Amino acid sequence: MEAETLALAHEVDFSMWGLFLRATFTVKLVMIILIVASFWAWAIIIQKLLVYRRARAEADRFDRAFWSGEPLDGLFDQIGPDPGGASEKVFAAGMIEWQRSHREDGGLIAGATSRIDRSMDVAITKEAERLQGGLTVLATVGSSAPFIGLFGTVIGIMNAFIEIAEQQNTNLAVVAPGIAEALLATGLGLLAAIPAVIFYNKLSADSDRIVAGYEAFSDEFATILSRQLDG
């Protein structure tokens, strides 16, 4: 009997692919969902890391140009009214409203400062939404993947007990494959959730720092324009 049990255990494929093939349709569906979620999360993570690196580089480059001493009108002529960089867009929004606030006689229309601030705030809000887009997916994967995996595990264990009851055999060689394929679902859930949670926290903090830089620049730029208005 023991020899038969050992032979049966050796015949079972305990690789991930073998366990996947042995699983029931429901558990397979859960595993596929978790694998897709994991790839989706990693695609967002890589894309956001690249986007944030470009955003920081663009902000540093524009900051050097802004504080180089070049006249603001000349800098605006260089980047144009529809630039590609986020910092440039905030600057362009302020400059466009600044130019629109001048009357034909050279005077300023009342309320120019508040309109310039609102224009730059709108540009910052749009860039913040662009930077933070996709982070909700990471949060969703991080919070739901363990429970989806647990659901697959519960179904798998139920099927394992049903198989035990049908075969009237509690040998480990009979029980182990069903338990292993059930626990594989939990493992895949954690594999998807852990990186999603870690990088969600990191990317959220990075996004907040980048947006805070835009807001700081907006305040400095508004102060410069305010001095010109007072002058």
DRENDODO-55063 format. One record per residue (C-alpha): z, x, y; residue in three letters. Coordinates in pm, 1 decimal, m for minus. Each point is the difference from the previous one (the first is absolute). Layout:
N
{r {Z,X,Y},Ala}
...
//
This chain:
231
{r {0.0,0.0,0.0},Met}
{r {90.9,277.5,239.4},Glu}
{r {m326.1,179.5,m83.3},Ala}
{r {m195.3,m316.7,74.6},Glu}
{r {180.3,m35.5,333.4},Thr}
{r {m79.9,358.3,98.0},Leu}
{r {m363.0,m46.5,m100.3},Ala}
{r {m19.5,m315.8,207.7},Leu}
{r {150.8,178.6,302.1},Ala}
{r {m253.9,281.6,m26.9},His}
{r {m284.0,m250.0,m8.9},Glu}
{r {100.3,m154.9,334.0},Val}
{r {m162.5,150.2,311.0},Asp}
{r {277.0,47.7,257.1},Phe}
{r {m228.1,137.1,272.2},Ser}
{r {m28.9,m200.8,321.6},Met}
{r {m349.2,m112.2,m93.5},Trp}
{r {112.1,m95.1,m350.0},Gly}
{r {294.3,m199.3,134.2},Leu}
{r {m229.0,m172.0,250.1},Phe}
{r {m240.3,m102.9,m276.3},Leu}
{r {286.1,m134.3,m212.8},Arg}
{r {142.7,m209.3,283.8},Ala}
{r {m60.7,m372.2,30.1},Thr}
{r {m237.4,m142.2,260.7},Phe}
{r {280.3,m80.0,245.2},Thr}
{r {151.9,347.6,m19.4},Val}
{r {m345.8,157.4,30.4},Lys}
{r {m63.2,m208.1,311.4},Leu}
{r {330.5,115.3,148.2},Val}
{r {m85.8,363.6,m72.3},Met}
{r {m345.9,m34.1,156.2},Ile}
{r {149.7,m158.6,312.8},Ile}
{r {250.1,285.1,32.3},Leu}
{r {m266.0,268.5,m51.2},Ile}
{r {m224.7,m160.4,263.3},Val}
{r {297.2,m31.3,237.2},Ala}
{r {85.1,366.3,m51.7},Ser}
{r {m355.2,115.3,76.9},Phe}
{r {m13.5,m232.7,301.9},Trp}
{r {328.7,138.3,132.0},Ala}
{r {m114.4,361.8,m42.7},Trp}
{r {m330.6,m78.1,174.8},Ala}
{r {191.7,m138.1,298.5},Ile}
{r {241.9,294.1,m2.5},Ile}
{r {m278.5,259.8,7.6},Ile}
{r {m196.8,m192.8,261.8},Gln}
{r {303.1,m38.1,227.1},Lys}
{r {97.5,365.8,m31.7},Leu}
{r {m348.7,98.1,116.3},Leu}
{r {m4.5,m258.3,280.9},Val}
{r {341.8,106.2,129.5},Tyr}
{r {m95.5,367.1,m6.2},Arg}
{r {m313.3,m74.2,203.0},Arg}
{r {201.2,m215.7,240.4},Ala}
{r {252.1,278.4,63.4},Arg}
{r {m276.6,256.2,49.7},Ala}
{r {m184.2,m230.8,240.2},Glu}
{r {318.6,m70.5,195.3},Ala}
{r {73.9,373.0,35.4},Asp}
{r {m356.1,72.0,109.3},Arg}
{r {m1.2,m277.6,260.0},Phe}
{r {346.1,94.9,123.9},Asp}
{r {m122.9,351.6,75.6},Arg}
{r {m302.9,m138.7,182.7},Ala}
{r {209.2,m250.3,197.3},Phe}
{r {248.1,261.3,122.5},Trp}
{r {m264.4,264.6,64.4},Ser}
{r {m8.7,m86.8,369.6},Gly}
{r {m343.8,m160.1,m11.1},Glu}
{r {m34.7,m309.4,225.3},Pro}
{r {56.4,m324.0,m185.5},Leu}
{r {m334.3,m141.8,112.3},Asp}
{r {m178.1,306.1,m138.0},Gly}
{r {184.0,m27.7,m332.7},Leu}
{r {m86.6,m368.0,m19.9},Phe}
{r {m366.8,77.1,66.0},Asp}
{r {7.1,244.6,m291.3},Gln}
{r {150.1,m233.3,m260.1},Ile}
{r {m167.2,m320.3,123.6},Gly}
{r {122.5,m361.1,m6.3},Pro}
{r {m10.5,m30.2,m381.5},Asp}
{r {131.8,325.0,m152.0},Pro}
{r {74.1,57.7,m364.4},Gly}
{r {353.2,142.4,14.8},Gly}
{r {308.2,m219.0,29.6},Ala}
{r {156.2,196.3,286.8},Ser}
{r {m334.2,m5.2,179.1},Glu}
{r {m20.0,m377.1,m45.1},Lys}
{r {342.4,m45.4,161.5},Val}
{r {m104.5,223.7,287.5},Phe}
{r {m336.0,m177.5,35.3},Ala}
{r {170.2,m340.8,6.3},Ala}
{r {220.2,113.3,287.9},Gly}
{r {m286.2,160.5,192.3},Met}
{r {m228.6,m301.7,m39.3},Ile}
{r {266.9,m230.9,138.4},Glu}
{r {73.5,254.4,274.4},Trp}
{r {m364.0,m3.3,109.9},Gln}
{r {m22.6,m378.3,m20.7},Arg}
{r {306.7,m30.3,219.9},Ser}
{r {m182.0,160.1,295.2},His}
{r {m168.1,m225.5,252.2},Arg}
{r {m335.4,87.1,152.2},Glu}
{r {172.7,124.5,313.7},Asp}
{r {205.6,246.1,m205.4},Gly}
{r {324.3,m198.3,7.0},Gly}
{r {192.5,m102.7,m309.2},Leu}
{r {36.3,m354.4,m127.8},Ile}
{r {363.1,m110.1,m18.6},Ala}
{r {171.2,36.0,m336.8},Gly}
{r {m208.5,298.6,m110.2},Ala}
{r {293.5,180.1,m161.9},Thr}
{r {95.9,m288.1,m226.3},Ser}
{r {m360.8,m57.1,m103.7},Arg}
{r {m46.6,366.9,m85.0},Ile}
{r {318.6,m3.8,m208.8},Asp}
{r {m112.0,m311.0,m186.3},Arg}
{r {m344.6,146.7,m68.5},Ser}
{r {149.1,313.1,m149.8},Met}
{r {254.1,m204.2,m198.8},Asp}
{r {m284.1,m204.0,m151.6},Val}
{r {m182.5,321.7,m97.1},Ala}
{r {318.6,141.8,m155.3},Ile}
{r {58.3,m322.9,m195.0},Thr}
{r {m352.7,12.1,m143.2},Lys}
{r {42.5,362.5,m105.4},Glu}
{r {341.5,m73.9,m151.7},Ala}
{r {m150.8,m280.2,m208.0},Glu}
{r {m274.8,233.2,m116.5},Arg}
{r {246.9,272.9,m94.3},Leu}
{r {232.4,m237.9,m183.3},Gln}
{r {m272.8,m191.3,m180.4},Gly}
{r {42.1,31.7,m375.0},Gly}
{r {367.9,92.4,9.0},Leu}
{r {89.8,m355.9,m99.5},Thr}
{r {m192.0,60.2,m323.0},Val}
{r {222.4,299.3,m75.8},Leu}
{r {308.8,m207.1,75.2},Ala}
{r {m124.1,m278.3,m227.0},Thr}
{r {m81.1,238.2,m284.8},Val}
{r {331.5,178.9,38.1},Gly}
{r {202.3,m320.7,m10.5},Ser}
{r {m194.5,m201.1,m258.0},Ser}
{r {m130.9,256.5,m252.5},Ala}
{r {336.4,52.8,m178.4},Pro}
{r {38.5,m375.9,m47.4},Phe}
{r {m356.2,m37.4,m124.0},Ile}
{r {65.7,280.9,m247.3},Gly}
{r {327.5,m163.5,m103.6},Leu}
{r {m186.3,m324.4,m63.9},Phe}
{r {m237.9,187.4,m230.8},Gly}
{r {295.8,160.6,m174.8},Thr}
{r {169.9,m334.5,m60.5},Val}
{r {m319.2,m146.4,m144.2},Ile}
{r {m52.2,309.6,m215.8},Gly}
{r {354.2,m8.9,m138.9},Ile}
{r {m32.7,m369.7,m74.2},Met}
{r {m316.2,71.4,m196.3},Asn}
{r {176.1,286.5,m181.5},Ala}
{r {281.1,m231.1,m112.5},Phe}
{r {m251.8,m262.5,m106.8},Ile}
{r {m177.9,263.7,m209.5},Glu}
{r {331.6,102.4,m157.1},Ile}
{r {72.8,m359.9,m89.0},Ala}
{r {m343.9,m51.7,m150.5},Glu}
{r {11.2,317.9,m211.0},Gln}
{r {369.1,m38.9,m90.5},Gln}
{r {32.1,374.7,52.1},Asn}
{r {229.1,178.8,244.3},Thr}
{r {m108.4,354.2,m82.4},Asn}
{r {m38.7,223.9,303.1},Leu}
{r {m364.0,57.9,m89.2},Ala}
{r {m58.8,m371.5,49.4},Val}
{r {215.8,m41.5,310.5},Val}
{r {m89.5,319.4,187.4},Ala}
{r {m367.9,m69.1,85.4},Pro}
{r {77.7,m337.4,157.0},Gly}
{r {294.4,137.9,199.2},Ile}
{r {m203.2,302.2,110.0},Ala}
{r {m291.0,m205.5,130.8},Glu}
{r {246.7,m228.4,178.0},Ala}
{r {174.5,291.8,170.9},Leu}
{r {m338.2,144.2,98.3},Leu}
{r {m40.6,m293.2,238.7},Ala}
{r {328.1,88.3,172.3},Thr}
{r {m105.5,363.4,19.2},Gly}
{r {m329.0,m92.8,164.5},Leu}
{r {186.3,m222.4,245.5},Gly}
{r {224.9,286.5,103.8},Leu}
{r {m296.3,236.4,12.5},Leu}
{r {m166.2,m228.6,252.0},Ala}
{r {313.7,m88.9,197.7},Ala}
{r {168.8,336.5,56.2},Ile}
{r {m285.4,175.5,188.4},Pro}
{r {m71.8,m321.7,192.3},Ala}
{r {358.7,m23.8,125.3},Val}
{r {28.6,370.7,84.5},Ile}
{r {m325.8,15.0,192.3},Phe}
{r {56.7,m336.9,166.5},Tyr}
{r {315.5,138.5,158.5},Asn}
{r {m170.3,326.5,95.7},Lys}
{r {m315.5,m159.6,137.1},Leu}
{r {195.9,m263.7,191.9},Ser}
{r {202.1,273.7,169.3},Ala}
{r {m316.4,200.3,73.2},Asp}
{r {m167.8,m308.0,148.6},Ser}
{r {301.5,m73.5,219.3},Asp}
{r {m0.4,358.2,130.1},Arg}
{r {m371.5,m11.2,81.3},Ile}
{r {30.8,m335.0,178.7},Val}
{r {306.6,129.6,187.2},Ala}
{r {m219.3,287.6,121.6},Gly}
{r {m256.9,m248.1,132.2},Tyr}
{r {274.0,m194.1,175.3},Glu}
{r {142.5,316.7,155.1},Ala}
{r {m343.7,97.3,127.2},Phe}
{r {m48.3,m351.4,138.4},Ser}
{r {326.4,26.2,194.5},Asp}
{r {m94.4,342.0,138.4},Glu}
{r {m347.6,m115.3,96.5},Phe}
{r {139.8,m314.9,165.4},Ala}
{r {241.5,218.5,196.7},Thr}
{r {m286.3,216.7,125.9},Ile}
{r {m200.7,m303.1,109.8},Leu}
{r {309.7,m150.1,159.5},Ser}
{r {41.9,312.8,211.6},Arg}
{r {m359.9,m30.7,115.7},Gln}
{r {55.7,m365.2,86.2},Leu}
{r {311.5,86.7,200.0},Asp}
{r {m191.6,277.6,172.4},Gly}
//
